[in-house]
Amino acid sequence: MNRIDFVTATLPARKRIALVAHDHCKERLLEWADRQRDKLLNHELLATGTTGVLLERRLGLAVECMISGPLGGDQQIGARIAERRIDMLVFFWDPFEPQPHDPDVKALLRVAAVWNIPLAANESSADYLLSSPLLDEAHGYRIPDYAGYLTNRS
C-alpha cells in the first residue's frame, strides 16, 4: 500500500456538525443538545433519521436528516465526512448494546479518524468539543492528501 501524506485544510468557523445516537442514548443526546442549544444554533446540524427528527422537535432548529442509521444513515454521514461536507461528529453510541449495523458504526468512527475531524463519543467529550475556543473559528487541520495519493498510485 502506498504511503499517505497529509495536507492542511481549513475547518470553517461555521461547522457542519453531525449528531448521531443509538436508541438507548437518544434521550441523553437530546438533553445534551438542549443544554448546548445556544452553541449549536450557530452551526449547521445533520443527523441520522430518528435522531434528527427528535432534535428538530426538541431544539426548534433545522436539522438535515439522513435515513435511519441501521438503514444506511451511518454510511451517509461517513460519506459526507470523506467528501469533507461534515466538520465534526458527535456520536453517542451504546457500548453496552450490540448493534445489528455494528460494521457501519465502526466504519463511521474509522472515517472520522481518517479525515481527522473532531469526534465526541460521549457527553463529556462533546462538552469539551463545544467549549473549545476553536468551535467558532476557522482553523487549519491535517487531512490525507488524496490527490497526491492518486498521483503516486500510478
Backbone as a ProteinNet text record, in pm:
[ID]
protein_1_A
[PRIMARY]
MNRIDFVTATLPARKRIALVAHDHCKERLLEWADRQRDKLLNHELLATGTTGVLLERRLGLAVECMISGPLGGDQQIGARIAERRIDMLVFFWDPFEPQPHDPDVKALLRVAAVWNIPLAANESSADYLLSSPLLDEAHGYRIPDYAGYLTNRS
[TERTIARY]
84	0	88.4	45.6	120.7	107.5	212.9	213.5	120.8	46.9	-41.6	29.9	37.3	88.1	-31.7	-1.2	-107.9	-89.6	-200.5	-201.9	-284.1	-272.4	-350.4	-477.6	-587.2	-717.4	-767.9	-881	-935.9	-1077.3	-1099.3	-1235.9	-1295.8	-1415.7	-1475.1	-1520	-1544.5	-1594	-1733.1	-1816.1	-1949.7	-1937.2	-1941.9	-1919.2	-2046.1	-2024.5	-2132.1	-2115.5	-2207.7	-2195.8	-2296.4	-2246.3	-2333.3	-2359.6	-2485.6	-2528.3	-2592.8	-2538.2	-2583.8	-2597.9	-2701.5	-2719.4	-2788.7	-2736.2	-2805.4	-2932.1	-3022	-3154	-3149	-3065.6	-3061	-2988.4	-2933.5	-2858.6	-2928.6	-3041.1	-3107.3	-3148.6	-3205.9	-3250.5	-3132.2	-3020.1	-2900.6	-2851.3	-2852.7	-2810.8	-2906.9	-3036.6	-3135.5	-3116.4	-3094	-3070.2	-2942.7	-2837.2	-2711.4	-2731.1	-2797.4	-2818.2	-2904.3	-3000.3	-3084	-2998.2	-2907	-2815.8	-2719.8	-2683.8	-2586.6	-2653.2	-2783.4	-2860.3	-2800.3	-2763.6	-2710.8	-2583.8	-2502	-2380.6	-2413.6	-2505.1	-2540.2	-2610.7	-2686.4	-2763.6	-2676.2	-2549.7	-2456.8	-2394.8	-2434.7	-2373	-2481.1	-2438.6	-2529.9	-2536.5	-2656.7	-2673.9	-2723.8	-2667.1	-2709.3	-2724	-2808.3	-2826.7	-2882.4	-2867.3	-2934.6	-3083.5	-3165.2	-3310.5	-3385.4	-3410.2	-3490.4	-3427.2	-3297.4	-3227.9	-3252.2	-3245.4	-3267	-3406.4	-3506.8	-3645.3	-3663.9	-3611	-3622.3	-3549.3	-3432.1	-3357.2	-3432.8	-3489.2	-3566.9	-3680.9	-3753.9	-3866.7	-3819.8	-3714.8	-3667	-3603.3	-3522.2	-3445.2	-3514.5	-3605.6	-3665.8	-3567.1	-3465.6	-3363.7	-3373.4	-3329.9	-3327	-3217.3	-3251.8	-3156.1	-3175.9	-3069.3	-3078.4	-3073	-3176.8	-3186.9	-3146.2	-3058.1	-3024.4	-3130.5	-3112.3	-3201.8	-3156.8	-3234.4	-3201.7	-3066.6	-2991.3	-2858.9	-2854.1	-2938.4	-2933.6	-2970.9	-3037.6	-3076.6	-2975.9	-2865.7	-2761.7	-2726.5	-2793	-2765.6	-2623.7	-2569	-2430.1	-2337	-2366.3	-2284.4	-2299.2	-2420.8	-2438.3	-2353.9	-2354.5	-2273	-2124.9	-2082.9	-1943.4	-1903.4	-1991.4	-1961.5	-1943.6	-2026.2	-2013.7	-1883.2	-1841.5	-1712.1	-1600.6	-1602.1	-1499.7	-1502.9	-1619.1	-1633.5	-1603.2	-1567.7	-1538.9	-1660.4	-1777.6	-1903.1	-1958.8	-1882.8	-1912.5	-1781.6	-1788.2	-1668.8	-1649.3	-1754.3	-1746.6	-1853.4	-1821.2	-1914.9	-1934.4	-2060.2	-2098.5	-2180.7	-2125.9	-2187.1	-2199.2	-2319.9	-2346.7	-2381	-2279.7	-2303.5	-2316.3	-2381.6	-2413.6	-2312.7	-2217.3	-2116.5	-2168.7	-2291.1	-2346.7	-2441.8	-2482.2	-2583.7	-2526.8	-2528.8	-2481.6	-2573.8	-2514.2	-2589.9	-2590.7	-2706.8	-2710.1	-2626.8	-2604.3	-2525.5	-2387.3	-2331.7	-2202.4	-2090.4	-2084.5	-1979.8	-1992	-2115.2	-2134.8	-2086.9	-2112.4	-2069.6	-1917.4	-1851.2	-1704.5	-1649.6	-1715	-1671.1	-1686.5	-1794.3	-1815.4	-1706.7	-1677.1	-1572.2	-1435.9	-1411.8	-1284.9	-1270.7	-1374.2	-1362.8	-1348.1	-1409.9	-1390.9	-1244.8	-1183.9	-1042.6	-952.9	-981.7	-901.4	-899.1	-1015.6	-1025.1	-1003	-963.3	-914.4	-1014.2	-1142.7	-1240	-1259.2	-1296.2	-1326	-1439.4	-1420.1	-1514.2	-1539.6	-1666.9	-1706	-1785.9	-1745.6	-1813	-1903.4	-1907.9	-1992.4	-2016.7	-2096.6	-2136.1	-2017	-1924.6	-1809.3	-1724.2	-1693.3	-1611.3	-1687.6	-1818.6	-1899.7	-1896.7	-1903	-1891.6	-1756.8	-1650	-1517	-1509.4	-1563.7	-1559.4	-1632.9	-1752.8	-1830.8	-1779.4	-1696.6	-1638.6	-1504.4	-1456.9	-1328.2	-1338.6	-1235.9	-1235.8	-1230	-1190.8	-1184.9	-1322.6	-1423.9	-1556.2	-1606	-1592.2	-1647.2	-1541.2	-1426.9	-1318.5	-1282.9	-1241.1	-1179.8	-1040.2	-999.6	-865.3	-816.7	-684.5	-623.6	-613.5	-618.2	-600.3	-546.4	-490.5	-429.7	-531	-530.2	-613.5	-528.4	-573.2	-498	-490.1	-374.6	-354.4	-403.5	-531.9	-590.4	-543.6	-531.5	-483.4	-341.9	-256.4	-120.7	-119.8	-208.2	-221.1	-253.9	-349.5	-387.7	-272.1	-197.6	-83.8	23.6	48.7	155.4	117	-9	-53.5	-4.6	13.5	49.9	196.9
-118.3	0	124.5	222.8	348.6	425.7	496.8	583.1	701.4	739.5	854.6	974.9	1081.1	1207.4	1292.1	1401.8	1487.9	1629.5	1699.3	1840.4	1914.1	2045.4	2125.7	2173	2157.6	2207.6	2301.6	2363.4	2456.1	2415.1	2400	2384.4	2524.3	2543.8	2677.1	2719	2847.1	2896.3	2840.4	2833.9	2773.6	2626.9	2541.6	2399.1	2327.5	2220.2	2126.2	2010.1	2002.6	1907.5	1795.2	1671.9	1555	1504.5	1476.1	1426.4	1289.5	1190.7	1052.5	993.1	912.5	845.1	711.5	610.8	482.2	493.9	399.5	407.4	435.8	363.9	382.6	510.6	582.3	705.8	831.2	814.4	929.5	1034.2	991.7	1089.8	1166.7	1098.9	1169.5	1271.7	1235	1330.1	1448.8	1422.1	1530.5	1625.2	1570.9	1655	1737.4	1673.3	1743.3	1855.9	1824.5	1924.3	2039.8	2009.7	2114.3	2209.4	2152.7	2236	2316.1	2261.7	2324.2	2400.4	2419.2	2478.7	2610.5	2699.7	2830.7	2818.9	2719.5	2698.5	2629.7	2533.6	2459.5	2546	2644.9	2724.7	2805.6	2821.7	2893.3	2804.4	2677.4	2581.4	2506.9	2437.9	2357.9	2217.8	2168.9	2039.3	1934.7	1815.1	1699.5	1584.4	1489.4	1374.8	1256.8	1139.2	1022.5	1035.9	961.8	973.4	1010.5	914.9	938	1042.9	1037.1	1134.2	1275.9	1294.5	1426.4	1479.9	1395.3	1437.1	1477.1	1397.3	1428	1557.8	1579.4	1703	1825.1	1816.6	1929.5	1966.4	1865.7	1890.5	1951.5	1896.7	1939.1	2077.4	2103.5	2227.7	2339.7	2303.5	2404.4	2458.4	2379.8	2419.2	2327.8	2379	2297	2191.8	2069.6	1958.5	1883.4	1870.8	1791.3	1644.6	1570.2	1430.1	1334.4	1244.1	1131.7	1023.9	906.6	797.7	738.2	648	585.2	514.7	518.1	456.9	314	223.4	83.5	63	163	152.3	217.4	267.9	327.7	470.6	527.3	665.6	686.9	586.9	597.5	606.8	530.1	533.4	666.2	723.6	855.6	960.9	956.8	1050.8	1028.4	902.1	870.8	919.8	904.8	952.3	1103.8	1174.3	1320.8	1363	1285.6	1315.7	1300	1189.5	1165	1270.5	1325	1431.1	1569.4	1572.3	1696.8	1787.9	1726.1	1800.3	1792.2	1731.2	1731.1	1763.2	1855.1	1904.8	1849.9	1794.4	1747.5	1639.3	1539.3	1430.5	1415.3	1421.5	1390.8	1263	1154.9	1022.4	957.1	962.3	895.3	750.1	664.8	524.2	444	331.7	248.9	134.9	143.7	39.3	-88.4	-84	-199.6	-282.9	-232.5	-299.6	-334.1	-461.9	-495.2	-432.1	-383.4	-317.8	-406.3	-422.3	-504.2	-443.9	-314.6	-246.6	-207.5	-289.7	-261.3	-235.2	-307.9	-274.9	-131	-82.6	55.8	154.4	122.9	208.6	217.8	104.3	103.1	178.7	163.4	235.3	385.5	428.4	571.3	627	557	601.7	603.1	504.9	498	615	644.6	751.9	887.6	904.3	1028.2	1041.3	930.6	932.8	956.1	890.4	906.2	1052.1	1116.7	1254.8	1356.8	1308.9	1393.5	1500.1	1464.9	1562.7	1546.9	1653.6	1641.2	1540.9	1451.3	1343.2	1331.7	1337.5	1314.2	1185.2	1093.9	964.5	954.5	1062.2	1061.1	1205.2	1219.2	1352	1436.9	1377.5	1454.3	1507.5	1420.9	1467.8	1568.4	1553.7	1651.6	1787.6	1788.6	1914.8	1980.7	1901.2	1955.8	2016.4	1945.7	1998.4	2131.2	2137.4	2259.6	2373.9	2344.6	2451.6	2499.8	2437.4	2476.3	2614.2	2697.6	2826.4	2810.1	2692.5	2667.9	2642.5	2619	2586.2	2691.9	2817.2	2925.6	2997.8	2933.5	2993.3	2900.9	2960.7	2881.3	2843.2	2721.8	2680.6	2564.9	2555.9	2454	2319.9	2215.3	2079.1	1992.1	1877.1	1788.1	1686.4	1667.6	1564.4	1485.1	1365.2	1289.1	1365.1	1356.8	1418.3	1318.6	1319.6	1222	1244.7	1370.6	1399.3	1343.8	1364.9	1310.8	1159.1	1100.7	954	898.6	963.9	917.6	932	1040.9	1065.2	959.3	922.6	826.3	681.3	654.9	517.3	463	551.2	503	477.3
0	0	0	-74	-81.1	49.6	80.9	198.7	174.5	275.8	266.7	327.1	251.3	302.1	345.2	409.3	458.2	406.4	397	359.6	464.6	464	557.6	489.9	558.7	514.1	623.5	599.3	697	735.3	863.8	913.7	921	869.8	870.3	1010.4	1028.4	1157.2	1185.1	1084.2	1098.9	1060.4	1160.7	1140.2	1093.6	1020.3	985.9	1083.3	1178.6	1289.8	1271.2	1265.4	1257.5	1399.3	1426.8	1557.2	1537.3	1606.7	1592	1730.7	1751.8	1881.2	1861.3	1926.7	1929.8	2013.7	1995.8	2059.4	2208.9	2282	2427.4	2469.4	2372.6	2401.3	2348.7	2282	2219.8	2322.2	2433.5	2533	2591.1	2614	2662.9	2561.4	2432.9	2329.2	2324	2335.1	2332.7	2450.2	2568	2686.3	2669.2	2617.4	2594.4	2493.3	2381.9	2276.3	2327.3	2412	2470.6	2554.4	2634.1	2714.3	2626.4	2512	2422.3	2306.5	2314.9	2204	2155.6	2246.7	2206.9	2123.3	2152.2	2072.4	1940.1	1944.4	1823.7	1720.2	1762.9	1666.6	1572.1	1604.7	1517.3	1409.7	1407.5	1316.5	1239.2	1133.9	1053.3	1113.9	1139.2	1204.6	1105.7	1117.7	1039.2	1136.9	1103.8	1193	1115.2	1174.4	1119.1	1150.1	1076.5	1072.9	1198.2	1285.8	1405	1494.5	1511.2	1595.3	1543.2	1412.8	1353.7	1378.5	1361.9	1385.2	1531.5	1622.5	1765.4	1800	1740.9	1766.5	1715.8	1596.4	1543.1	1636.5	1681.7	1773.4	1904.7	1960.3	2091.7	2088.2	1985.7	1981.6	1904.3	1816.7	1730.3	1628.6	1595	1497.2	1375.3	1261.6	1140.3	1152.7	1118.2	1117.6	986.4	908.8	786.9	826	790.7	833.1	721.6	756.7	670.5	696.9	640.1	674.8	809	863	990	981.6	1092.9	1096.6	1046.6	1099.4	1055.5	908.7	849.6	709.6	615	671.3	588.2	626	725.5	766.1	816.4	888.5	934.1	813.5	710.2	589.4	516.2	518.2	456.7	528.7	660.7	738.5	706.5	703.3	671.5	534	436	300.5	300.5	374.2	379.6	448.6	548	611.3	507.9	433.2	332.2	221.8	193.3	93.4	150.9	280	352	357.9	379.8	392.7	534.4	625.1	768.6	839.3	936.1	1002.9	1143.6	1201.6	1339.9	1358.3	1439.9	1466.9	1617	1658.8	1796.5	1787.6	1842.6	1827.3	1964.1	2019.6	2147	2114.6	2117.1	2085.4	2214.1	2201.1	2316.6	2328.5	2422.5	2435	2501.7	2552.5	2623.9	2539.8	2426.9	2346.2	2208.5	2170	2035.3	1930.3	1823.8	1717.9	1593.6	1529.8	1408.1	1295	1301.3	1198	1251.1	1339.7	1401.1	1299.2	1188	1089.1	1036.6	1021.1	976.3	1081.6	1208.2	1318.6	1320.8	1311	1310.1	1189	1074.8	954.4	972.9	1036.7	1061.1	1152.1	1260.3	1351.1	1281.5	1197.1	1124.1	1028.3	950.5	851.8	921.6	1038.3	1114.8	1157.7	1196.8	1235.5	1114.6	1003	881.5	836.4	838.2	790.2	901.6	1019.5	1127.6	1172.2	1175.8	1222.5	1373.3	1441.4	1584	1604.4	1701.2	1726.4	1875.9	1913.2	2051.8	2055.4	2143.3	2153.3	2275.7	2355.2	2473.8	2518.4	2622.4	2668.8	2714.4	2786.6	2835.5	2720.9	2624.4	2512.4	2426.6	2416.7	2342.2	2411.6	2544.8	2618.7	2593.3	2593	2567	2427.1	2327.5	2191.6	2180	2237.6	2223.4	2310.2	2408.4	2489.6	2433	2326.8	2267.4	2203.2	2220.2	2150.8	1998.6	1950.1	1805.9	1744.3	1827.9	1775.6	1677.7	1712.1	1630.2	1547.8	1527.7	1448.3	1332.3	1223.6	1117.1	1164.9	1137.9	1177.4	1090.7	1080	997.4	1068	989.9	1040.6	927.3	963.1	863.7	813.3	682.1	620.5	521.9	486.8	386.9	254.5	191.2	59.3	-45.3	-69.2	-160.9	-304.7	-346.2	-481.1	-498.9	-399.8	-405.7	-405.7	-329.2	-324.1	-462.1	-530.8	-663.7	-762.9	-753.7	-840.4	-819.9	-694.6	-662.4	-689.7	-712.1	-736.3	-870	-965.1	-1099.6	-1116.6
[MASK]
++++++++++++++++++++++++++++++++++++++++++++++++++++++++++++++++++++++++++++++++++++++++++++++++++++++++++++++++++++++++++++++++++++++++++++++++++++++++++

